[in-house]
Amino acid sequence: MEGKTTDEPAKAVTPDMSAEDKKKAKEAKKQAEKAAKEAKKAEREAQLAEQRRAAEAVLCKTVADVNVDTYGNLGVINSATKSLRVWTTVSAITPSLTEQGVWVRGRIAETRCKSKSLAFIVLRQQTSTVQCVMSATTEDEKDAIKFLASLPLESIVDVYGTVTIPPVPITSTTQPVELAITRCHCVSKSLPELPFQLKDANRPESEMNEEGAVQVSQDTRLDNRILDLRTLAMNAVMKISSEVCTLFSEYLSKEGFVQIHSPKLIGGASEGGANVFKLKYFERDACLAQSPQLYKQMAISADLDRVFEIGPVFRAENSNTHRHLCEFVGLDMEMAFKEHYFEVLEVIENTFCFIFKGLEERCQKEIEAVHRQWPAEPFKWGNKVLRLEFSEGCKMLREAGFSDIPDDISQFDIGTEQEKALGKLVKAKYDTDFYYMINYPLGVRPFYTMPHPTDPSLSNSYDFFMRGEEIVSGAQRVHDPELLTERAQKLGIEVSTIKSYIDSFRLGAHPHAGCGIGLERVVMLFLGLNNIRKVSMFPRDPKRLTP
Ligand code: ATP
């Protein structure tokens, strides 16, 4: 009988038994209990195995001519079953798993079929890759190799294999080990013809001019952005962008900031000027917000005290440059202060230092992936952020021979090329890629900027720069409704269109300051990339509205 070691049932212990018999009976009882336990365990395991087999059978609804156990196309995974497979990520396949069997799902990044009985594939999962080898001795195994070789690149497969350490270390994949696979099921087939080959799109910039190197143009990449985003560098860029947002909100939340969501459909232009997308709002005209400016200030009037927002910003700028988009992600913050807007500047400085340090700590692999393809000097910054006066920046340019910087800078706005040149001068003199300037001319700042306390031609404003390009604009804001009205009128703004904004300061208003940061610019310049379109997931510029 299953679960018993002998056919004899264990005798019960009775008082008339000899000590020897009692001992034997006790031992027999113990054995019987142990056997029963083991039998139960075996039964449970058999049940589990049966469940697993049944679940796998549903999962492996394959075409009739293939062996469901080792290879084939899976039916559409429509949540009909849940097998008990334990999945391993490609990045977790390390030497510590040597000799262990693992299930992995990934895309076929490369296939090399050496013979009917030996094939290699590189399996990719986001930015991690591992080499898999399948070898065959039986006809069935050879068919599995044929099947594997027939799958188009970029198809998604489930493979089962044993982790091994190859005699010659693998350097072409992120994982130094090899997976000796015995099972391979296709989850989803890619088209046989790709718009471009990922190996071409992954090619480092330095190898673009090598003989036979196919170049993938930026437009082709952007037209097929989901494929482009699968390249190691682009995938990494998206993760770095995500981390910048996480770090921004992490730091500000820690500092007592409240995350807000201001409306993007608004009645009047938030920043004034012509760069506004207009649309119909039922019977009325409306605009897409050019920034959360007025609303984040109203949040301060509403006693939220310190606020931040991560959201889309729309600019109808017909600027076809490497750093302008028509829709970008704004990282905005605004806070009340007690006496001087430098209190706010300190928070902005610290936020950036937290972001840069966080990226270096958390995204090392991603930064390397980007720089493998698009090499750049590492971004240089220090905990003590360099502060310059706007007039000092102008002086540095003048001294470096920029004759177009006027002596009277009260209406002067520094241009892109001059900004870049100044970035180089600052780097040479102070050895930093990160700095900011304060006290911009009042005439070049928006109406809501607080004038300078002693020099009426200047304002309490600041811009931050990375590698010589502007990434932040900010200022102390006017919180006095009369002065605000006066400033708006002076700049030709129709005051009735911003009445609720101005009125929000009539109920008692804290002095406050803040800034707007462009996410894509921060990421582009941190990584030293040459075009903002590389950083936006689906860029919108004057010529591009799809995909
Ligand atoms: P620029 O002079 O470079 O056009 P701006 O002075 O118009 O910028 P702000 O309106 O002050 O910029 O916006 C704050 C931040 O938002 C900028 O420092 C930048 O990081 C980002 N930004 C502004 N315009 C764009 C744009 N068109 N595309 C991407 N980012 C932008």
Boltz pocket constraint, residues with backbone or C-beta under 6 A from the ligand:
constraints:
  - pocket:
      binder: B
      contacts: [[A, 290], [A, 315], [A, 317], [A, 323], [A, 324], [A, 325], [A, 326], [A, 327], [A, 328], [A, 464], [A, 470], [A, 471], [A, 472], [A, 473], [A, 474], [A, 516], [A, 517], [A, 518], [A, 519], [A, 520], [A, 521], [A, 522], [A, 532]]
      max_distance: 6.0
